[in-house]
Amino acid sequence: MPETFFLDTENGSQECRIITSLYSETRKKHYLIYEYIDGPQEEIYVSSYNPDDEEDDRLEDVTNEEEMQEIEALLEEYMEG
């Protein structure tokens, strides 16, 4: 996985730095944790993605509060480990 990537946003193409990727056994989903290179360093973003679909490299927003709490727990576990 590359360390940076470009994401098309409503403000144009943004270069992003990958912080880490996580997998949820509970949801059977992959997540990408990243930040905008030119943005505030304290803001991080989370999106889900499907690494097995080579034709669709789309990142999906995580909008479910319960799912976000699970991701936060996974990230805390990752940081401790």
SULLIN-V990366 format. One record per helix or strand. SS is the DSSP state (~ for helix, > for strand). FROM is the first residue (numbers start at 1). TO is the last residue. If there is no record, write none. Layout:
BEGIN
[[SS/FROM/TO] [SS/FROM/TO]]
END
This chain:
BEGIN
[[>/4/9] [>/12/24] [>/29/36] [>/45/49] [>/60/61] [~/65/80]]
END
